[in-house]
Structures are given as structure tokens and as C-alpha cells.
Amino acid sequence: MANKIDRVPVREQDPQVRAHNFDEVCLGYNEQEAQLEATRCLNCKNPRCVGACPVGIKIPAFIHEVSEGNFAGAAAIIAEDSSLPAICGRVCPQETQCEGSCILGIKGQPVAIGKLERFIGDWSREHADEVPAPKIAPSNGRKVAVIGSGPAGLACAGDLAKRGFDVTIFEALHKAGGVLVYGIPEFRLPKDTVVAHEVDAIKALGVKIETDVIVGRTITIDQLMEDEGFEFVFVGTGAGLPKFMGIPGENLNGVFSANEFLTRNNLMQAFRDDHLTPIRAGRKAVVVGGGNVAMDAARTALRLGADTHIVYRRTEVELPARKEEVHHAKEEGIVFDMLTNPVEILGDEDGNVRAIRCIRMELGEPDESGRRSPVPVAGSEFEIEADTVIMALGTAPNPLIARTTAGLETTRRGGLVADESGATTRAHVFAGGDAVTGAATVILAMGAGRRAASAIE
């Protein structure tokens, strides 16, 4: 039977080698491996994987085409629901979404849906002349402004362009891609090949992208609608405002938000010898936090030459990061200090970080989210030597657009108030992704962008 085949492993760079370069860690499937893995799919009559995908990709259908070697057909099926397969195949948390719902996962290993999606995304890029062009409806003459070129903005813009709308994306930074270019490291998501290609695919639909435009500063939403003739606006500005702990020493030289540290490295390519962007990883770096961003920051600091620790106040069981990212970080030599919480960052006489003082924690009763609350252990303070501290404690939406747009309400966490379709409290203004929910995942942002596009239509 097909499901008796073991899950096909994915080739990866050796940990000792990749810890010193920014090349992609996971090498992906070749054609033979992809076809073999695809034969494991049971093609369920009621596929739970589809229901667990935020954009509703017809997963059994595309996997069937892969098993038959019809890669162009698989690409066409994915393209009906997703414009970023090579990205989603790399960075989506499949283990809690599609693969987490795969029936084969109950007693064994689920189908490697993410790796198969990545394979088709990469194959499509390398065989562009064999992939049918998407159908684009005739122009309806209606203009939509999309603010932000991250996954929510790209998904919304792509869907609207296919439906005949005249779409312009306004991006604050100098490159399109949002968190895909500034937040996710090169070794997880190559920029010049994967991200650039998928941004170009959106442009090929007729979407215009204007960079270096900070809506709320360069131009306001009111001006876009009243002076520039945009009938609708979609706000997909993400959540780029970093959080800190509020402990003593956070203003010392050598303390960074993960957002700044990763932006310098990813978007501004500070890791390249021929780039002049300054970055400091130091000899010993401590990353505070346990999410995917913490893993990205720690693995980046390691590659820049720092002996790197991750400090997290709960146990490994509660780590919010993907298991694959934690596994890769450990393989590469990053030290995990669990049940540990910083209380102060210590500096030298010149104002530079020299150490971080922490306290041991133990788990008490569950909190609102069901996770057990960490409680300090009295008298257990200790120091970790460090010359760089990176705070990876989550991010919040930037308040700029809400402050400069009358009628836009926000939640107490700073996100824009929007209903299930993305409609905000301001007529003809929609929003989705992290700008609404706070920091979440690429695929959830894409789903929000697609729902807003349908609502706008």
C-alpha cells in the first residue's frame, strides 16, 4: 500500500558547514524524491489538510499530479489559491496546519506537503516557459491601493489584479517583500531567487509597486483616495514595532531588537563582505525569546561569528518556535538556557554590554493561554557573559497609519479593527495580516489578503 512507504527525508547542508555560511539549509526534493513522497498521499475523500490550509490549496489534487510527474499541472492547481508556493513551502508551519491534519500523521509521518509545495514552486521558477500564465480578467477601471508588500499585500494585490483591478502597492522600504525580505534570513528563504521571482510574478499580473513610500508620512490614505483616485485601500503593513522588557541596561551599546538586527542582515545584506551596512554580533551573543524570530536572530549571530545562547523563561516543551527551527539551531551549536529570565543587562565603564543577569524560573499554574506561568526562583540570579544582547520578544503594528487616518479604530494591542472580510471601521478601507492580528504567520497573512480581495470585489 502507498502509505507503507516511509516519509522521504530531505537533504540538508551539514550543520558544521552551514553554521559558517548563509546558503540555504534545506536543499529540497529532486524530481524522483518528490514523486516518491507524493505516492504516500491517500487522496482522502474529505481531505482534512485542505481545511487546515489558510488559503485552501487543493492539496490532494496537486500532490496527485506530482506523483504522476505532471509538475506543470501541479503548479496550475496551486496557483488557483496561492501565488507564493516557493515561499510558503519554506516558511509555513505545516506541522500545525496541513501536515498536522494529515491522516497518515495519526500513526506515522504525515505527507511532506510543505516540501512538495516548495518543490513545485521551485520547479515553476526553473521551468517558467512550461507553466501556463494565470488568467487575468479584462480591466474594470477601478483602482486599489495596497499598503505594504509583505505576504498579505502581495496576496491581496495578486488576486485583485487577476480580477481586473488596477492595483498599486506602496512599500515603505527600498525593496518589495516586507517581512519576506527584512525578517527571514537568507539561509531559510533566499532573496535574489525565491522572493524576487515571486514578487516579479505579482508584477507580471500588472501590479505596480512603488517603494520608499511611507503612507502616513509621504502621503496619507485620505490623499490616496481623494487626490489619487483610489477607490479602495488595503492595509497590509505588518507588525514591525519591536518590544522590549523594560529592564535596566536596555539602552547600552550592543543591545538590539531582533527586528533591527535581522533587517540589517537580511534586507541590507550586512553579512556580505562587499556591503558596508554595519552589524554587530560580537564574540558572545544572547538572544532573549523562544519564537521563530529568536531562532532566526540566534542562527544569524552564530553565522556572523558569535558564540550564541538563547534565553527562554519556560521549558523546551513551551517553545513557540517551529520544531524544525529549534532542531536546526541545536544542530548548529546554539546553547539553549531554558527556565531562565533576564533581570538586567550589565555594562562596562564605556557603556557597552558585558553580561546579562538572569534568574532561574519554575513553572507554576497555567496562564490565560493554557501555558504554565513561569515563576522566579528566589536567590537564583546568575550572569551570562555577553557583548551583544538581541531582544526577540515579539512585535506590534506600527501606529502611524491609524494616527493619520480618521475613522480607523485599533484594538488595545494596536492592531487595526477589521471583520472577517478585512473591512475596517473606515468605509472602503480594508486590512489584514499582522497589521490586524499582531505578529503571526506568512500563510495567515496571505489568507487575510485573499479574503479582503474577495470582499473588495
N, C-alpha and C positions, 0 to 999 in steps of 0.2 A: 504494500500500500504506500501511497505517496507520503503520508505523514510519518512513515517509519524512517525516513531519511533524516539524519541529524542536521541541524542548522549549519549552513555553510559558513565557516569562520571568515572574517575579513582580514586581509593583510594589513599590517601596520608597520610604521618605522620602528626600528629597535629603540627602546626607551633611552639607552645610554647615548645613542646617536642624536635622537630628536631633541633631547634636553639642551642641545647646543645649537639648534637651528630653528628657523621659523617656517620650514617646509611643512606641508600638511601631514598630520599624524596618521590618519586613516587613509589607506590607499584605494579603498573601494573594491567592488567586484569587477572581474573581467566578464566577457560575454558568456563563457562556459559556466562560471560560478553563478552568475545571475540567473541563467536558465535553470540550473540545478536547484537553486534555492526556490525559484518560482514554482517548481513542481511540488513543493511541500504544501502549497495553499490548497485547502479543501473546497474552495469555491462555495462557501456556505450559502444556503438559500436566503437566510436572514443574516447578512454579514454584520456582526457587531462592530467590526473595525470601521465601517463607513460611518456609523452613528457616532463613533468616538473621535472622528476627524473633524476639527472645527470648520473646515471648508468642504467637507463632504465628498472627497475624492472617491471615485468608483474603484475601490482598491482591488477586489477580486477580478474585475474586468481587465484592469491594466496588467495585473500580475499574470493572468491567463495569456495575454499577448506576449509577455516576456517569456513565458515557458515555451511558447511556440516559435520564439525567435523573431517575432514581429515587433521590433522595437519602435518603429515609426508609429505603428498602431497604438502601442502603449503610450507613447508621447502624446498622441492626439487625445486619448481618453483623459490623461492627467490634465492636459491643457484646458479641458472643459471647465475645470474647477480651480486650478492653481496655475499662476503664472511664474512661480518661483520654485520649481521642483528641486533643482540642484542645491538651493539654499535650505529648503525645508528638510530635504533628505539628510542634511548635515547637522542642523542645529535644533530640530524639533525634539521635544521629549516624548519620542514614540512609545517608550516603555510605560508611560502613564496615559497614553491616548490610544492610537490604533493598535499597536502591538500589545498593549495592556489588556485589550479586549479580545485578542485573537484566541479562538477556541483551543488551538494547539498549546497555548501557554498554560492551560489548566494542569496538564500532567507533564509538560515538557517545555521546549523552547518555542516561542511564537515565531511566525514567519518574519523574516527580517524586512519588514515593509519599508522602513526608512532607507535602508541600504539599497533596496530595489528602486525606490523613487530617485535616490541620488544617482544610481546607475543610468536611469532613463534621462534624467536632467543633463548629465554629462555627455551621454551618447547624443542627445539632441544638439548640444553645442558643437560637438565634433562632426556631426553629420547634418548640418543645418539645411543643406540642399535637399535632403530626403524627408524633412518634416514639413507637412502641409502648413501653409500660412493660415493663421486664425481668420475666421470670417469677421468682417467689420461692416456694420450696418451703414447705410448712407447717412451723411451728415444731417443732423436735425437743427443745426444752427444755434444750439443752446450751450452757453459757456459755464464751465465749472472750474473753480479754483480749488486746488488741493494743497494744503499747507503741510509740508513735511514729506520727505521722500523715503521714509522708512517703510517697513512691510505693510502697515495699514494704508499709507498714502499710495504706494505702488499698486497694491491690490485694488483699491478703490478706483484709481486712475485708469488702470488697465481694463477693468470691467466697463467703466463708463465710455472709454474710447471705442470699445467693441460695439457699444450700443449707439454710436453715432454722435456722442457729445464732443464738444471742443474743450479739451482739458489742458490746463496748465498747472504744473507743480511748482510751488515756491519753496526752495530749500535754503535754510539759514547758513549752512556750511558751504565750503567751496566744492564739495563733491556730493553727488547724489548717492543715496543708500541708507541714510540715517544710521541707526544702531548697527546695521549690517557692515558699515564701513568704519564707524568710530568705536564700536563696543566689542565686537567679536574678533579675537585675534586671527592673524593670518594662518596659523597652524591648525585652526578649526574651520576657517572659511576664507579661501584665497580671494583676494580683492580684484586683481587685474584680470583674472579669468572668469571665475564664477559670478561674482557680484556685478562686475562691469557688463558681462554678457546679458544678465537678466535685466539690468537697468536698460541696456540697449534694446532688449525685446519689447519693453514698455514704450520706448521712444518710437520703435518701428510701427506701433499701433497708431501713431500720430500725436502722442502725448508730448507736449513741450515742457522742458524743465529749465527753470531759471534759478541759478544758485546765488549765494551771497545776498539773499533777500530775507531780512528778519521781519516777519509780519508782526506788527505791534511797535516796530521801530522804523524800518524802511518805509513801510506802508501799512495801513490798518485794514481790517476786514471791511469796515464801512466804505473806505476808499475803493477797495476791490469791487464791491457791489455797486456803489453809486457812480464812481468815476470810470471804472474799467469795464463795466458791463457784465460782470459775472453774476449769473442768476442764483447759483448755489455755491456754498463753500463747504469743503470737508476739512476738518482739523485733525491731522494725524501727527501731532508734534512730539509724541513720545513722552518719556519721563526722564529728563536729563539733569534734574536738580539733585545734587548729591546730599546725603545725610551724614551727619557726624554724631559722635556720642555725647559731646558736651563735657568731656573730661579735661583736667588740666594738661597742658602741653600740646594741644592740637594745633597751635599756631607756630610750633617750632619748625625750623628748616628741615625738610626731609619727611614731612607728613603730607600725604596726598589723598585725595578721593580716588577711588578706583576709576571713576569716570575720567578724570583728568589724565591719570597715568595711562589708561588704555587708549584714550583719544590721541595723546601724543605719539603713542607707539603704532596704533593701527591706521588712523586717518593720516597722520603727519609722518608716518614711517620712520620714526626715530631709531628703529633697530637697524636701519640700513646705514652702512658706513658712509655712503655718499650723500646722506641727508644731514642738514645742520640743525634739525629740531633737537633741543636739549631734553634729556631724560635722565633720571637718576634712579638706579636700582640699588646702589650701594653694595657693600660686602655682605650685609645681613639684613634681609627684609622680613618684616612681619605683616601679614595680611589679616585683617580683622573681618570675620564674616564667614558664612558657610554656603553661600549660593553659587550659582554658575559664574557670576561676575567675580567672586572671590577666587574661584579656581582659575579663571582666565588671568586675573591680575597676578596670582602666585606663579603660574606657569610662565607668564611673560617675564616676571622679575628673575625667575630661575634662568631663563634663556639669556637674560642680559648679564648673567654672572653672579647673581646674589644667592647666598645660602638662605633658603626661604622656608618660613614657618607659616602655617595657617592657624589662627587662634579662633576657637568657636566655643560658645558658652554651654552648648548642650553636647550630647554624645553623637557618635557617628550615625546612629540609627535616625536621629532627627535632622541630619544634614539635608538642607533643601536642594542642594546641587544634584544634577544627574549622576547616577551611579557610574556611568562611563567616564565622566569627567573626574570624579574622585579617584577611580581606578587608575586613570592615566596620570593624574598628579602624583599618586603614591609611587607608581612605576618609575616616574622621573626623578624621585628622590625628595619630594617636598615633605616636610615634617608636619604632622597634624597634632596640635595641642588641644585636646578636647576638654570639655568641662572647665574652660579657662576664660576669664573675662578681664579685659583691661580696666584699670582704675586710674592710671596716669601715664603720660609719656614723659620721659625724663630727658633733659638736655644738658649739654656741656656749657662751658662759660661763653662760647661763641654763638649760642642759640641753636645748635644742631642736635638732632636726635642722637642719643647714646644708648637708650634702653627703653623698654616698655614694662611698667609694673603691672602685674596681673594678680588676680585672686582665683583660687580654686572654687569650683561650683559643684553643687549636687542637685539632682532633680527632685523637685517637690511635687505638688499637686498639679494636675493638668490645667492649662490656661484656656482662654476662650476658644482657641483653635483646636483644642484637644491635645496639644503637646504639653508635656510636663514642664512646669515653670522651673527655671534654674534659680537656685538659692545660694548666696555666697557662704563659703565655709570660713568661719571666723578664725583669724590668725594665720591664714594660709597664703598670704601675699608672697610673691617672688618676682624676680626680674628676668626678662629675656633680653640679652644684648641685641641691639639693632641700630642701624643708622638710617633706615628707611621704614616708615610705617604707612601702610595703604589701607584706608577705610573702605570696605566693601559692604556697606550696611543697607543697601537699597537706595532707590532714587524716588523722587516725586515729580509730578508735572510742573513745568515752569509756569508761573502765574501771569506771564507777560500778556498773553492773548486775552485771558479773562479780564485783566485790568484795563485793557484798551478797547474792549468791545462791549457796548451797552447791551444788557439783556441776557448775557451769558452767565448762568449760575454755576457755582462749583460746590463740590462736596467738602466736608471738613478736612479731608485729606488732600484737597487741592485739585482733584480731578474734575473735568467738566461734567455737568449733569447731562446725561443722554439716555434715551429709552433704548429698547431692544433693537430698534432700527437705526440707531445712531442720531436721531433727531434731538437737538439740544433745546434749551429754553428760548432760543432766538430763531425766529422764522427763517427757513431756507439755509440755516447753518447746521451741519451735521458734524459728528466727531466719533472717533473710535480708536481702539488700541490703548496704549499706555497713557495717553492724554486723558482718558476716561477712567481706566481701571487702576492706574499706577503700574509699576513695572511688572510685566507678565511675559508671555512668550511670543515669538515671531508668528506662529501659526494662529494664535488667538487674535493678534492684531490684524492679520490678513483676513480672518473671518469677519471681524468687525468692519473692515474696509469694504468687503464684498456686500455685506448686509446694507451698509449705507448707500452703496452704489445702486442696489435694487430699490431702496426707498426713494432715492433721488429720482430715479427713472419713473 
